[in-house]
């Protein structure tokens, strides 16, 4: 089994809307707070990569998060 730290990442993401709507609907739209929990696969100066699942040789369901969007990376300790 691959071994990586288990983490929860608290971060902010952009929001998109599609379709024609009155501009007033979007005047109060703001970025959303997000939480991602998984395995910390990579941490670089400007981004991190978290995987949802790992096996003996592969990872599945990855998300790459820009560091400027991250507020906290919390390592999860298992009992």
PDB file of N, CA, C and O in Angstrom:
ATOM      1  N   UNK A   1       0.849  -1.179   0.000  1.00  0.00           N
ATOM      2  CA  UNK A   1       0.000   0.000   0.000  1.00  0.00           C
ATOM      3  C   UNK A   1       0.893   1.241   0.000  1.00  0.00           C
ATOM      4  O   UNK A   1       1.863   1.317   0.755  1.00  0.00           O
ATOM      5  N   UNK A   2       0.562   2.199  -0.841  1.00  0.00           N
ATOM      6  CA  UNK A   2       1.255   3.479  -0.820  1.00  0.00           C
ATOM      7  C   UNK A   2       0.965   4.171   0.505  1.00  0.00           C
ATOM      8  O   UNK A   2      -0.132   4.025   1.044  1.00  0.00           O
ATOM      9  N   UNK A   3       1.914   4.914   1.037  1.00  0.00           N
ATOM     10  CA  UNK A   3       1.685   5.611   2.299  1.00  0.00           C
ATOM     11  C   UNK A   3       1.898   7.110   2.113  1.00  0.00           C
ATOM     12  O   UNK A   3       2.959   7.551   1.671  1.00  0.00           O
ATOM     13  N   UNK A   4       0.892   7.868   2.450  1.00  0.00           N
ATOM     14  CA  UNK A   4       0.918   9.324   2.393  1.00  0.00           C
ATOM     15  C   UNK A   4       0.171   9.860   3.607  1.00  0.00           C
ATOM     16  O   UNK A   4      -0.668   9.170   4.187  1.00  0.00           O
ATOM     17  N   UNK A   5       0.482  11.097   3.984  1.00  0.00           N
ATOM     18  CA  UNK A   5      -0.248  11.740   5.077  1.00  0.00           C
ATOM     19  C   UNK A   5      -1.717  11.864   4.702  1.00  0.00           C
ATOM     20  O   UNK A   5      -2.054  12.153   3.554  1.00  0.00           O
ATOM     21  N   UNK A   6      -2.585  11.644   5.681  1.00  0.00           N
ATOM     22  CA  UNK A   6      -4.012  11.921   5.500  1.00  0.00           C
ATOM     23  C   UNK A   6      -4.262  13.336   6.010  1.00  0.00           C
ATOM     24  O   UNK A   6      -3.859  13.690   7.118  1.00  0.00           O
ATOM     25  N   UNK A   7      -4.934  14.141   5.183  1.00  0.00           N
ATOM     26  CA  UNK A   7      -5.115  15.554   5.517  1.00  0.00           C
ATOM     27  C   UNK A   7      -6.526  16.025   5.201  1.00  0.00           C
ATOM     28  O   UNK A   7      -7.239  15.418   4.402  1.00  0.00           O
ATOM     29  N   UNK A   8      -6.913  17.115   5.844  1.00  0.00           N
ATOM     30  CA  UNK A   8      -8.068  17.894   5.420  1.00  0.00           C
ATOM     31  C   UNK A   8      -7.525  19.265   5.042  1.00  0.00           C
ATOM     32  O   UNK A   8      -6.815  19.904   5.818  1.00  0.00           O
ATOM     33  N   UNK A   9      -7.870  19.703   3.837  1.00  0.00           N
ATOM     34  CA  UNK A   9      -7.428  20.996   3.334  1.00  0.00           C
ATOM     35  C   UNK A   9      -8.632  21.933   3.337  1.00  0.00           C
ATOM     36  O   UNK A   9      -9.679  21.613   2.775  1.00  0.00           O
ATOM     37  N   UNK A  10      -8.476  23.077   3.965  1.00  0.00           N
ATOM     38  CA  UNK A  10      -9.502  24.111   3.973  1.00  0.00           C
ATOM     39  C   UNK A  10      -9.048  25.180   2.988  1.00  0.00           C
ATOM     40  O   UNK A  10      -7.947  25.719   3.102  1.00  0.00           O
ATOM     41  N   UNK A  11      -9.912  25.481   2.019  1.00  0.00           N
ATOM     42  CA  UNK A  11      -9.502  26.382   0.956  1.00  0.00           C
ATOM     43  C   UNK A  11     -10.699  27.108   0.357  1.00  0.00           C
ATOM     44  O   UNK A  11     -11.847  26.790   0.665  1.00  0.00           O
ATOM     45  N   UNK A  12     -10.425  28.074  -0.488  1.00  0.00           N
ATOM     46  CA  UNK A  12     -11.465  28.882  -1.124  1.00  0.00           C
ATOM     47  C   UNK A  12     -11.408  28.629  -2.628  1.00  0.00           C
ATOM     48  O   UNK A  12     -10.330  28.608  -3.223  1.00  0.00           O
ATOM     49  N   UNK A  13     -12.585  28.434  -3.239  1.00  0.00           N
ATOM     50  CA  UNK A  13     -12.662  28.149  -4.673  1.00  0.00           C
ATOM     51  C   UNK A  13     -13.524  29.192  -5.369  1.00  0.00           C
ATOM     52  O   UNK A  13     -14.365  29.838  -4.744  1.00  0.00           O
ATOM     53  N   UNK A  14     -13.308  29.347  -6.648  1.00  0.00           N
ATOM     54  CA  UNK A  14     -14.115  30.267  -7.446  1.00  0.00           C
ATOM     55  C   UNK A  14     -15.472  29.647  -7.750  1.00  0.00           C
ATOM     56  O   UNK A  14     -15.648  28.433  -7.653  1.00  0.00           O
ATOM     57  N   UNK A  15     -16.420  30.489  -8.115  1.00  0.00           N
ATOM     58  CA  UNK A  15     -17.782  30.070  -8.429  1.00  0.00           C
ATOM     59  C   UNK A  15     -18.089  30.498  -9.858  1.00  0.00           C
ATOM     60  O   UNK A  15     -17.730  31.598 -10.277  1.00  0.00           O
ATOM     61  N   UNK A  16     -18.753  29.626 -10.597  1.00  0.00           N
ATOM     62  CA  UNK A  16     -19.188  29.984 -11.949  1.00  0.00           C
ATOM     63  C   UNK A  16     -20.688  29.774 -12.071  1.00  0.00           C
ATOM     64  O   UNK A  16     -21.277  28.947 -11.375  1.00  0.00           O
ATOM     65  N   UNK A  17     -21.284  30.530 -12.960  1.00  0.00           N
ATOM     66  CA  UNK A  17     -22.700  30.406 -13.269  1.00  0.00           C
ATOM     67  C   UNK A  17     -22.835  30.376 -14.788  1.00  0.00           C
ATOM     68  O   UNK A  17     -22.097  31.064 -15.494  1.00  0.00           O
ATOM     69  N   UNK A  18     -23.758  29.597 -15.281  1.00  0.00           N
ATOM     70  CA  UNK A  18     -23.996  29.522 -16.722  1.00  0.00           C
ATOM     71  C   UNK A  18     -25.437  29.912 -17.012  1.00  0.00           C
ATOM     72  O   UNK A  18     -26.338  29.645 -16.217  1.00  0.00           O
ATOM     73  N   UNK A  19     -25.640  30.536 -18.138  1.00  0.00           N
ATOM     74  CA  UNK A  19     -26.984  30.896 -18.555  1.00  0.00           C
ATOM     75  C   UNK A  19     -27.271  32.366 -18.309  1.00  0.00           C
ATOM     76  O   UNK A  19     -26.530  33.054 -17.605  1.00  0.00           O
ATOM     77  N   UNK A  20     -28.331  32.822 -18.886  1.00  0.00           N
ATOM     78  CA  UNK A  20     -28.733  34.221 -18.792  1.00  0.00           C
ATOM     79  C   UNK A  20     -29.538  34.451 -17.535  1.00  0.00           C
ATOM     80  O   UNK A  20     -30.555  33.794 -17.313  1.00  0.00           O
ATOM     81  N   UNK A  21     -29.091  35.383 -16.710  1.00  0.00           N
ATOM     82  CA  UNK A  21     -29.761  35.742 -15.459  1.00  0.00           C
ATOM     83  C   UNK A  21     -29.624  37.249 -15.262  1.00  0.00           C
ATOM     84  O   UNK A  21     -28.706  37.855 -15.813  1.00  0.00           O
ATOM     85  N   UNK A  22     -30.506  37.857 -14.500  1.00  0.00           N
ATOM     86  CA  UNK A  22     -30.347  39.278 -14.197  1.00  0.00           C
ATOM     87  C   UNK A  22     -29.044  39.516 -13.421  1.00  0.00           C
ATOM     88  O   UNK A  22     -28.703  38.736 -12.532  1.00  0.00           O
ATOM     89  N   UNK A  23     -28.331  40.565 -13.748  1.00  0.00           N
ATOM     90  CA  UNK A  23     -27.047  40.862 -13.117  1.00  0.00           C
ATOM     91  C   UNK A  23     -27.178  40.992 -11.596  1.00  0.00           C
ATOM     92  O   UNK A  23     -26.231  40.682 -10.874  1.00  0.00           O
ATOM     93  N   UNK A  24     -28.326  41.443 -11.101  1.00  0.00           N
ATOM     94  CA  UNK A  24     -28.522  41.595  -9.662  1.00  0.00           C
ATOM     95  C   UNK A  24     -28.345  40.271  -8.913  1.00  0.00           C
ATOM     96  O   UNK A  24     -27.920  40.254  -7.757  1.00  0.00           O
ATOM     97  N   UNK A  25     -28.672  39.173  -9.577  1.00  0.00           N
ATOM     98  CA  UNK A  25     -28.545  37.852  -8.953  1.00  0.00           C
ATOM     99  C   UNK A  25     -27.097  37.556  -8.553  1.00  0.00           C
ATOM    100  O   UNK A  25     -26.855  36.811  -7.604  1.00  0.00           O
ATOM    101  N   UNK A  26     -26.146  38.134  -9.272  1.00  0.00           N
ATOM    102  CA  UNK A  26     -24.737  37.793  -9.060  1.00  0.00           C
ATOM    103  C   UNK A  26     -23.934  38.862  -8.342  1.00  0.00           C
ATOM    104  O   UNK A  26     -22.741  38.669  -8.108  1.00  0.00           O
ATOM    105  N   UNK A  27     -24.539  39.973  -7.988  1.00  0.00           N
ATOM    106  CA  UNK A  27     -23.790  41.040  -7.331  1.00  0.00           C
ATOM    107  C   UNK A  27     -23.269  40.625  -5.960  1.00  0.00           C
ATOM    108  O   UNK A  27     -22.261  41.162  -5.502  1.00  0.00           O
ATOM    109  N   UNK A  28     -23.926  39.694  -5.304  1.00  0.00           N
ATOM    110  CA  UNK A  28     -23.491  39.239  -3.976  1.00  0.00           C
ATOM    111  C   UNK A  28     -22.773  37.888  -4.024  1.00  0.00           C
ATOM    112  O   UNK A  28     -22.414  37.351  -2.976  1.00  0.00           O
ATOM    113  N   UNK A  29     -22.560  37.334  -5.207  1.00  0.00           N
ATOM    114  CA  UNK A  29     -21.859  36.057  -5.333  1.00  0.00           C
ATOM    115  C   UNK A  29     -20.400  36.242  -4.939  1.00  0.00           C
ATOM    116  O   UNK A  29     -19.757  37.214  -5.336  1.00  0.00           O
ATOM    117  N   UNK A  30     -19.886  35.303  -4.157  1.00  0.00           N
ATOM    118  CA  UNK A  30     -18.495  35.377  -3.723  1.00  0.00           C
ATOM    119  C   UNK A  30     -17.889  33.977  -3.754  1.00  0.00           C
ATOM    120  O   UNK A  30     -18.626  32.994  -3.840  1.00  0.00           O
ATOM    121  N   UNK A  31     -16.555  33.865  -3.686  1.00  0.00           N
ATOM    122  CA  UNK A  31     -15.923  32.546  -3.638  1.00  0.00           C
ATOM    123  C   UNK A  31     -16.465  31.724  -2.469  1.00  0.00           C
ATOM    124  O   UNK A  31     -16.921  32.275  -1.467  1.00  0.00           O
ATOM    125  N   UNK A  32     -16.409  30.400  -2.613  1.00  0.00           N
ATOM    126  CA  UNK A  32     -16.946  29.477  -1.604  1.00  0.00           C
ATOM    127  C   UNK A  32     -15.836  28.816  -0.807  1.00  0.00           C
ATOM    128  O   UNK A  32     -14.780  28.483  -1.345  1.00  0.00           O
ATOM    129  N   UNK A  33     -16.087  28.629   0.487  1.00  0.00           N
ATOM    130  CA  UNK A  33     -15.170  27.867   1.337  1.00  0.00           C
ATOM    131  C   UNK A  33     -15.342  26.379   1.040  1.00  0.00           C
ATOM    132  O   UNK A  33     -16.462  25.890   0.888  1.00  0.00           O
ATOM    133  N   UNK A  34     -14.224  25.671   0.959  1.00  0.00           N
ATOM    134  CA  UNK A  34     -14.240  24.241   0.626  1.00  0.00           C
ATOM    135  C   UNK A  34     -13.395  23.458   1.627  1.00  0.00           C
ATOM    136  O   UNK A  34     -12.499  24.004   2.270  1.00  0.00           O
ATOM    137  N   UNK A  35     -13.698  22.178   1.742  1.00  0.00           N
ATOM    138  CA  UNK A  35     -12.891  21.234   2.514  1.00  0.00           C
ATOM    139  C   UNK A  35     -12.640  20.024   1.631  1.00  0.00           C
ATOM    140  O   UNK A  35     -13.564  19.486   1.022  1.00  0.00           O
ATOM    141  N   UNK A  36     -11.381  19.599   1.566  1.00  0.00           N
ATOM    142  CA  UNK A  36     -11.023  18.386   0.837  1.00  0.00           C
ATOM    143  C   UNK A  36     -10.252  17.492   1.789  1.00  0.00           C
ATOM    144  O   UNK A  36      -9.266  17.921   2.389  1.00  0.00           O
ATOM    145  N   UNK A  37     -10.698  16.240   1.932  1.00  0.00           N
ATOM    146  CA  UNK A  37     -10.020  15.278   2.798  1.00  0.00           C
ATOM    147  C   UNK A  37      -9.509  14.133   1.942  1.00  0.00           C
ATOM    148  O   UNK A  37     -10.243  13.589   1.116  1.00  0.00           O
ATOM    149  N   UNK A  38      -8.241  13.767   2.143  1.00  0.00           N
ATOM    150  CA  UNK A  38      -7.653  12.674   1.374  1.00  0.00           C
ATOM    151  C   UNK A  38      -6.185  12.510   1.715  1.00  0.00           C
ATOM    152  O   UNK A  38      -5.750  12.800   2.829  1.00  0.00           O
ATOM    153  N   UNK A  39      -5.430  12.038   0.732  1.00  0.00           N
ATOM    154  CA  UNK A  39      -4.012  11.742   0.908  1.00  0.00           C
ATOM    155  C   UNK A  39      -3.185  12.824   0.230  1.00  0.00           C
ATOM    156  O   UNK A  39      -3.387  13.116  -0.949  1.00  0.00           O
ATOM    157  N   UNK A  40      -2.253  13.422   0.972  1.00  0.00           N
ATOM    158  CA  UNK A  40      -1.406  14.477   0.433  1.00  0.00           C
ATOM    159  C   UNK A  40      -0.329  13.829  -0.441  1.00  0.00           C
ATOM    160  O   UNK A  40       0.650  13.280   0.066  1.00  0.00           O
ATOM    161  N   UNK A  41      -0.524  13.903  -1.753  1.00  0.00           N
ATOM    162  CA  UNK A  41       0.366  13.247  -2.706  1.00  0.00           C
ATOM    163  C   UNK A  41       1.576  14.113  -3.029  1.00  0.00           C
ATOM    164  O   UNK A  41       2.687  13.604  -3.181  1.00  0.00           O
ATOM    165  N   UNK A  42       1.360  15.432  -3.134  1.00  0.00           N
ATOM    166  CA  UNK A  42       2.434  16.338  -3.536  1.00  0.00           C
ATOM    167  C   UNK A  42       2.211  17.686  -2.876  1.00  0.00           C
ATOM    168  O   UNK A  42       1.081  18.168  -2.796  1.00  0.00           O
ATOM    169  N   UNK A  43       3.286  18.288  -2.406  1.00  0.00           N
ATOM    170  CA  UNK A  43       3.213  19.658  -1.907  1.00  0.00           C
ATOM    171  C   UNK A  43       4.384  20.427  -2.477  1.00  0.00           C
ATOM    172  O   UNK A  43       5.540  20.123  -2.183  1.00  0.00           O
ATOM    173  N   UNK A  44       4.085  21.420  -3.290  1.00  0.00           N
ATOM    174  CA  UNK A  44       5.086  22.292  -3.898  1.00  0.00           C
ATOM    175  C   UNK A  44       4.911  23.693  -3.334  1.00  0.00           C
ATOM    176  O   UNK A  44       4.004  23.931  -2.536  1.00  0.00           O
ATOM    177  N   UNK A  45       5.767  24.622  -3.738  1.00  0.00           N
ATOM    178  CA  UNK A  45       5.667  25.999  -3.252  1.00  0.00           C
ATOM    179  C   UNK A  45       4.334  26.643  -3.595  1.00  0.00           C
ATOM    180  O   UNK A  45       3.815  27.439  -2.813  1.00  0.00           O
ATOM    181  N   UNK A  46       3.763  26.305  -4.771  1.00  0.00           N
ATOM    182  CA  UNK A  46       2.567  27.022  -5.224  1.00  0.00           C
ATOM    183  C   UNK A  46       1.313  26.163  -5.358  1.00  0.00           C
ATOM    184  O   UNK A  46       0.265  26.689  -5.733  1.00  0.00           O
ATOM    185  N   UNK A  47       1.377  24.868  -5.069  1.00  0.00           N
ATOM    186  CA  UNK A  47       0.181  24.026  -5.124  1.00  0.00           C
ATOM    187  C   UNK A  47       0.368  22.759  -4.311  1.00  0.00           C
ATOM    188  O   UNK A  47       1.485  22.377  -3.962  1.00  0.00           O
ATOM    189  N   UNK A  48      -0.773  22.108  -4.015  1.00  0.00           N
ATOM    190  CA  UNK A  48      -0.759  20.783  -3.394  1.00  0.00           C
ATOM    191  C   UNK A  48      -1.662  19.863  -4.197  1.00  0.00           C
ATOM    192  O   UNK A  48      -2.586  20.313  -4.874  1.00  0.00           O
ATOM    193  N   UNK A  49      -1.383  18.573  -4.114  1.00  0.00           N
ATOM    194  CA  UNK A  49      -2.209  17.566  -4.773  1.00  0.00           C
ATOM    195  C   UNK A  49      -2.701  16.584  -3.722  1.00  0.00           C
ATOM    196  O   UNK A  49      -1.910  16.012  -2.972  1.00  0.00           O
ATOM    197  N   UNK A  50      -4.022  16.393  -3.674  1.00  0.00           N
ATOM    198  CA  UNK A  50      -4.654  15.484  -2.724  1.00  0.00           C
ATOM    199  C   UNK A  50      -5.394  14.413  -3.519  1.00  0.00           C
ATOM    200  O   UNK A  50      -6.096  14.726  -4.481  1.00  0.00           O
ATOM    201  N   UNK A  51      -5.240  13.151  -3.120  1.00  0.00           N
ATOM    202  CA  UNK A  51      -5.933  12.034  -3.760  1.00  0.00           C
ATOM    203  C   UNK A  51      -7.013  11.497  -2.837  1.00  0.00           C
ATOM    204  O   UNK A  51      -6.828  11.429  -1.622  1.00  0.00           O
ATOM    205  N   UNK A  52      -8.136  11.119  -3.420  1.00  0.00           N
ATOM    206  CA  UNK A  52      -9.257  10.576  -2.667  1.00  0.00           C
ATOM    207  C   UNK A  52      -8.974   9.145  -2.193  1.00  0.00           C
ATOM    208  O   UNK A  52      -9.310   8.778  -1.067  1.00  0.00           O
ATOM    209  N   UNK A  53      -8.356   8.348  -3.062  1.00  0.00           N
ATOM    210  CA  UNK A  53      -8.090   6.937  -2.752  1.00  0.00           C
ATOM    211  C   UNK A  53      -6.690   6.559  -3.204  1.00  0.00           C
ATOM    212  O   UNK A  53      -6.153   7.132  -4.152  1.00  0.00           O
ATOM    213  N   UNK A  54      -6.097   5.572  -2.503  1.00  0.00           N
ATOM    214  CA  UNK A  54      -4.811   5.030  -2.918  1.00  0.00           C
ATOM    215  C   UNK A  54      -4.872   3.504  -2.873  1.00  0.00           C
ATOM    216  O   UNK A  54      -5.659   2.921  -2.128  1.00  0.00           O
ATOM    217  N   UNK A  55      -4.025   2.873  -3.684  1.00  0.00           N
ATOM    218  CA  UNK A  55      -3.907   1.411  -3.673  1.00  0.00           C
ATOM    219  C   UNK A  55      -2.432   1.059  -3.497  1.00  0.00           C
ATOM    220  O   UNK A  55      -1.639   1.891  -3.056  1.00  0.00           O
ATOM    221  N   UNK A  56      -2.070  -0.160  -3.840  1.00  0.00           N
ATOM    222  CA  UNK A  56      -0.664  -0.574  -3.763  1.00  0.00           C
ATOM    223  C   UNK A  56       0.221   0.202  -4.737  1.00  0.00           C
ATOM    224  O   UNK A  56       1.404   0.412  -4.470  1.00  0.00           O
ATOM    225  N   UNK A  57      -0.355   0.633  -5.874  1.00  0.00           N
ATOM    226  CA  UNK A  57       0.474   1.272  -6.902  1.00  0.00           C
ATOM    227  C   UNK A  57      -0.137   2.527  -7.523  1.00  0.00           C
ATOM    228  O   UNK A  57       0.569   3.277  -8.198  1.00  0.00           O
ATOM    229  N   UNK A  58      -1.422   2.770  -7.314  1.00  0.00           N
ATOM    230  CA  UNK A  58      -2.109   3.863  -7.999  1.00  0.00           C
ATOM    231  C   UNK A  58      -2.830   4.783  -7.028  1.00  0.00           C
ATOM    232  O   UNK A  58      -3.054   4.446  -5.866  1.00  0.00           O
ATOM    233  N   UNK A  59      -3.189   5.965  -7.544  1.00  0.00           N
ATOM    234  CA  UNK A  59      -4.067   6.893  -6.824  1.00  0.00           C
ATOM    235  C   UNK A  59      -5.286   7.165  -7.678  1.00  0.00           C
ATOM    236  O   UNK A  59      -5.251   6.971  -8.893  1.00  0.00           O
ATOM    237  N   UNK A  60      -6.372   7.615  -7.051  1.00  0.00           N
ATOM    238  CA  UNK A  60      -7.620   7.876  -7.769  1.00  0.00           C
ATOM    239  C   UNK A  60      -8.273   9.126  -7.204  1.00  0.00           C
ATOM    240  O   UNK A  60      -8.206   9.377  -6.000  1.00  0.00           O
ATOM    241  N   UNK A  61      -8.906   9.914  -8.072  1.00  0.00           N
ATOM    242  CA  UNK A  61      -9.677  11.077  -7.640  1.00  0.00           C
ATOM    243  C   UNK A  61      -8.810  12.176  -7.071  1.00  0.00           C
ATOM    244  O   UNK A  61      -8.944  12.517  -5.896  1.00  0.00           O
ATOM    245  N   UNK A  62      -7.916  12.743  -7.879  1.00  0.00           N
ATOM    246  CA  UNK A  62      -7.022  13.782  -7.380  1.00  0.00           C
ATOM    247  C   UNK A  62      -7.585  15.182  -7.612  1.00  0.00           C
ATOM    248  O   UNK A  62      -8.350  15.420  -8.546  1.00  0.00           O
ATOM    249  N   UNK A  63      -7.183  16.100  -6.731  1.00  0.00           N
ATOM    250  CA  UNK A  63      -7.493  17.520  -6.894  1.00  0.00           C
ATOM    251  C   UNK A  63      -6.191  18.284  -6.640  1.00  0.00           C
ATOM    252  O   UNK A  63      -5.479  18.018  -5.672  1.00  0.00           O
ATOM    253  N   UNK A  64      -5.897  19.235  -7.526  1.00  0.00           N
ATOM    254  CA  UNK A  64      -4.723  20.092  -7.385  1.00  0.00           C
ATOM    255  C   UNK A  64      -5.225  21.470  -6.951  1.00  0.00           C
ATOM    256  O   UNK A  64      -6.026  22.091  -7.650  1.00  0.00           O
ATOM    257  N   UNK A  65      -4.754  21.943  -5.804  1.00  0.00           N
ATOM    258  CA  UNK A  65      -5.250  23.178  -5.213  1.00  0.00           C
ATOM    259  C   UNK A  65      -4.117  24.197  -5.166  1.00  0.00           C
ATOM    260  O   UNK A  65      -3.061  23.914  -4.601  1.00  0.00           O
ATOM    261  N   UNK A  66      -4.320  25.384  -5.753  1.00  0.00           N
ATOM    262  CA  UNK A  66      -3.296  26.428  -5.648  1.00  0.00           C
ATOM    263  C   UNK A  66      -3.081  26.820  -4.188  1.00  0.00           C
ATOM    264  O   UNK A  66      -4.047  26.989  -3.444  1.00  0.00           O
ATOM    265  N   UNK A  67      -1.832  26.964  -3.777  1.00  0.00           N
ATOM    266  CA  UNK A  67      -1.519  27.306  -2.379  1.00  0.00           C
ATOM    267  C   UNK A  67      -2.147  28.628  -1.958  1.00  0.00           C
ATOM    268  O   UNK A  67      -2.514  28.782  -0.793  1.00  0.00           O
ATOM    269  N   UNK A  68      -2.283  29.593  -2.879  1.00  0.00           N
ATOM    270  CA  UNK A  68      -2.852  30.881  -2.493  1.00  0.00           C
ATOM    271  C   UNK A  68      -4.321  30.758  -2.117  1.00  0.00           C
ATOM    272  O   UNK A  68      -4.878  31.681  -1.522  1.00  0.00           O
ATOM    273  N   UNK A  69      -4.972  29.624  -2.454  1.00  0.00           N
ATOM    274  CA  UNK A  69      -6.370  29.384  -2.086  1.00  0.00           C
ATOM    275  C   UNK A  69      -6.500  28.653  -0.752  1.00  0.00           C
ATOM    276  O   UNK A  69      -7.596  28.578  -0.196  1.00  0.00           O
ATOM    277  N   UNK A  70      -5.399  28.116  -0.233  1.00  0.00           N
ATOM    278  CA  UNK A  70      -5.415  27.285   0.981  1.00  0.00           C
ATOM    279  C   UNK A  70      -5.288  28.149   2.225  1.00  0.00           C
ATOM    280  O   UNK A  70      -4.413  29.011   2.311  1.00  0.00           O
ATOM    281  N   UNK A  71      -6.179  27.907   3.197  1.00  0.00           N
ATOM    282  CA  UNK A  71      -6.047  28.600   4.475  1.00  0.00           C
ATOM    283  C   UNK A  71      -5.385  27.702   5.523  1.00  0.00           C
ATOM    284  O   UNK A  71      -4.582  28.179   6.324  1.00  0.00           O
ATOM    285  N   UNK A  72      -5.720  26.387   5.525  1.00  0.00           N
ATOM    286  CA  UNK A  72      -5.162  25.452   6.518  1.00  0.00           C
ATOM    287  C   UNK A  72      -5.022  24.074   5.886  1.00  0.00           C
ATOM    288  O   UNK A  72      -5.887  23.631   5.131  1.00  0.00           O
ATOM    289  N   UNK A  73      -3.918  23.404   6.207  1.00  0.00           N
ATOM    290  CA  UNK A  73      -3.751  21.978   5.904  1.00  0.00           C
ATOM    291  C   UNK A  73      -3.625  21.281   7.248  1.00  0.00           C
ATOM    292  O   UNK A  73      -2.659  21.494   7.980  1.00  0.00           O
ATOM    293  N   UNK A  74      -4.602  20.452   7.566  1.00  0.00           N
ATOM    294  CA  UNK A  74      -4.662  19.796   8.874  1.00  0.00           C
ATOM    295  C   UNK A  74      -4.340  18.307   8.689  1.00  0.00           C
ATOM    296  O   UNK A  74      -5.062  17.605   7.982  1.00  0.00           O
ATOM    297  N   UNK A  75      -3.268  17.823   9.315  1.00  0.00           N
ATOM    298  CA  UNK A  75      -2.936  16.396   9.223  1.00  0.00           C
ATOM    299  C   UNK A  75      -3.872  15.613  10.124  1.00  0.00           C
ATOM    300  O   UNK A  75      -4.106  15.995  11.271  1.00  0.00           O
ATOM    301  N   UNK A  76      -4.407  14.518   9.605  1.00  0.00           N
ATOM    302  CA  UNK A  76      -5.324  13.667  10.365  1.00  0.00           C
ATOM    303  C   UNK A  76      -4.537  12.536  11.010  1.00  0.00           C
ATOM    304  O   UNK A  76      -3.758  11.857  10.341  1.00  0.00           O
ATOM    305  N   UNK A  77      -4.730  12.339  12.264  1.00  0.00           N
ATOM    306  CA  UNK A  77      -4.061  11.274  13.010  1.00  0.00           C
ATOM    307  C   UNK A  77      -5.059  10.152  13.237  1.00  0.00           C
ATOM    308  O   UNK A  77      -6.164  10.383  13.728  1.00  0.00           O
ATOM    309  N   UNK A  78      -4.671   8.946  12.880  1.00  0.00           N
ATOM    310  CA  UNK A  78      -5.541   7.786  13.102  1.00  0.00           C
ATOM    311  C   UNK A  78      -5.218   7.151  14.439  1.00  0.00           C
ATOM    312  O   UNK A  78      -4.069   7.149  14.879  1.00  0.00           O
ATOM    313  N   UNK A  79      -6.244   6.611  15.079  1.00  0.00           N
ATOM    314  CA  UNK A  79      -6.064   5.950  16.364  1.00  0.00           C
ATOM    315  C   UNK A  79      -5.531   4.572  16.178  1.00  0.00           C
ATOM    316  O   UNK A  79      -5.314   3.857  17.156  1.00  0.00           O
TER     317      UNK A  79
END
